[in-house]
Structure formats: C-alpha cells, structure tokens
C-alpha cells in the first residue's frame, strides 16, 4: 500500500471505531459505558435497531479526510 492510501485507511478505521462506540456496538475500558441508540425501526412486529453508516457519521460530525 502506498503511504497516502495507508493513511486514509487508518483514518477511516479510527472513524469506524468511534462510530461503533457511539452506537453502543463497541465498548472501551477507559470510557464510560454506552447504550444502544434509542432509535428503533419496527418491521413485522419485530424491533430492528437503526445503524449509522460511516458516511452518515462523517457528515454528521463534519469530519474531513
């Protein structure tokens, strides 16, 4: 991998980890406990959690790569 692509990969990996932490999928030992988002979709009487994509997370937090 060339240097530019490798740096972009590292940035996106960090963004995905932060997104997962804030959505409650990932938990770190040195951070307070997080709970899953309160947003839930209902399909056929079953609750389906709403997941945020990486692109949506980047736009919401105004992150530049």
TORNU-50040 format. One record per residue (C-alpha): residue number from 1; residue in three letters; x, y, z. Coordinates in Angstrom, 1 decimal. Layout:
<marpas>
<marpa num="NUM" residu="ALA" xx="X" yy="Y" zz="Z"/>
...
</marpas>
This chain:
<marpas>
<marpa num="1" residu="UNK" xx="0.0" yy="0.0" zz="0.0"/>
<marpa num="2" residu="UNK" xx="1.3" yy="3.4" zz="-0.8"/>
<marpa num="3" residu="UNK" xx="1.6" yy="6.0" zz="2.0"/>
<marpa num="4" residu="UNK" xx="-1.5" yy="8.1" zz="1.0"/>
<marpa num="5" residu="UNK" xx="-3.8" yy="5.1" zz="0.9"/>
<marpa num="6" residu="UNK" xx="-2.4" yy="3.7" zz="4.1"/>
<marpa num="7" residu="UNK" xx="-3.0" yy="7.0" zz="6.0"/>
<marpa num="8" residu="UNK" xx="-6.6" yy="7.2" zz="4.6"/>
<marpa num="9" residu="UNK" xx="-7.2" yy="3.6" zz="5.7"/>
<marpa num="10" residu="UNK" xx="-6.0" yy="4.4" zz="9.3"/>
<marpa num="11" residu="UNK" xx="-8.3" yy="7.5" zz="9.4"/>
<marpa num="12" residu="UNK" xx="-11.3" yy="5.5" zz="8.3"/>
<marpa num="13" residu="UNK" xx="-10.6" yy="2.7" zz="10.7"/>
<marpa num="14" residu="UNK" xx="-10.5" yy="5.2" zz="13.6"/>
<marpa num="15" residu="UNK" xx="-13.7" yy="6.8" zz="12.4"/>
<marpa num="16" residu="UNK" xx="-15.5" yy="3.4" zz="12.2"/>
<marpa num="17" residu="UNK" xx="-14.3" yy="2.6" zz="15.8"/>
<marpa num="18" residu="UNK" xx="-15.7" yy="5.9" zz="17.1"/>
<marpa num="19" residu="UNK" xx="-19.0" yy="5.3" zz="15.2"/>
<marpa num="20" residu="UNK" xx="-19.3" yy="1.8" zz="16.7"/>
<marpa num="21" residu="UNK" xx="-18.5" yy="3.2" zz="20.2"/>
<marpa num="22" residu="UNK" xx="-21.1" yy="5.9" zz="20.0"/>
<marpa num="23" residu="UNK" xx="-23.8" yy="3.5" zz="18.7"/>
<marpa num="24" residu="UNK" xx="-23.1" yy="1.0" zz="21.5"/>
<marpa num="25" residu="UNK" xx="-21.7" yy="-1.8" zz="19.5"/>
<marpa num="26" residu="UNK" xx="-18.1" yy="-1.4" zz="20.8"/>
<marpa num="27" residu="UNK" xx="-17.1" yy="-0.7" zz="24.4"/>
<marpa num="28" residu="UNK" xx="-13.7" yy="0.6" zz="25.6"/>
<marpa num="29" residu="UNK" xx="-12.3" yy="0.0" zz="29.1"/>
<marpa num="30" residu="UNK" xx="-11.3" yy="3.6" zz="29.6"/>
<marpa num="31" residu="UNK" xx="-14.6" yy="5.2" zz="28.6"/>
<marpa num="32" residu="UNK" xx="-18.0" yy="5.3" zz="30.3"/>
<marpa num="33" residu="UNK" xx="-20.4" yy="2.6" zz="29.3"/>
<marpa num="34" residu="UNK" xx="-22.6" yy="3.4" zz="26.3"/>
<marpa num="35" residu="UNK" xx="-26.0" yy="2.1" zz="25.5"/>
<marpa num="36" residu="UNK" xx="-27.5" yy="1.4" zz="22.1"/>
<marpa num="37" residu="UNK" xx="-29.3" yy="4.1" zz="20.3"/>
<marpa num="38" residu="UNK" xx="-33.0" yy="4.7" zz="21.2"/>
<marpa num="39" residu="UNK" xx="-33.9" yy="4.7" zz="17.5"/>
<marpa num="40" residu="UNK" xx="-35.7" yy="1.5" zz="16.5"/>
<marpa num="41" residu="UNK" xx="-37.5" yy="0.5" zz="13.3"/>
<marpa num="42" residu="UNK" xx="-40.4" yy="-1.9" zz="13.5"/>
<marpa num="43" residu="UNK" xx="-40.9" yy="-4.5" zz="10.8"/>
<marpa num="44" residu="UNK" xx="-43.5" yy="-7.2" zz="11.0"/>
<marpa num="45" residu="UNK" xx="-43.8" yy="-6.6" zz="14.8"/>
<marpa num="46" residu="UNK" xx="-40.0" yy="-7.0" zz="15.4"/>
<marpa num="47" residu="UNK" xx="-37.7" yy="-4.3" zz="16.6"/>
<marpa num="48" residu="UNK" xx="-34.8" yy="-3.6" zz="14.3"/>
<marpa num="49" residu="UNK" xx="-32.0" yy="-1.2" zz="15.5"/>
<marpa num="50" residu="UNK" xx="-31.0" yy="1.6" zz="13.3"/>
<marpa num="51" residu="UNK" xx="-27.4" yy="1.6" zz="12.3"/>
<marpa num="52" residu="UNK" xx="-25.4" yy="4.6" zz="11.1"/>
<marpa num="53" residu="UNK" xx="-23.2" yy="4.2" zz="8.1"/>
<marpa num="54" residu="UNK" xx="-19.7" yy="5.6" zz="8.1"/>
<marpa num="55" residu="UNK" xx="-20.6" yy="8.2" zz="5.5"/>
<marpa num="56" residu="UNK" xx="-23.6" yy="9.4" zz="7.6"/>
<marpa num="57" residu="UNK" xx="-21.3" yy="9.6" zz="10.7"/>
<marpa num="58" residu="UNK" xx="-18.7" yy="11.6" zz="8.8"/>
<marpa num="59" residu="UNK" xx="-21.3" yy="14.1" zz="7.6"/>
<marpa num="60" residu="UNK" xx="-23.0" yy="14.4" zz="11.0"/>
<marpa num="61" residu="UNK" xx="-19.7" yy="15.2" zz="12.8"/>
<marpa num="62" residu="UNK" xx="-18.2" yy="17.3" zz="9.9"/>
<marpa num="63" residu="UNK" xx="-15.0" yy="15.1" zz="9.7"/>
<marpa num="64" residu="UNK" xx="-12.7" yy="15.8" zz="6.8"/>
<marpa num="65" residu="UNK" xx="-10.4" yy="13.1" zz="5.5"/>
</marpas>
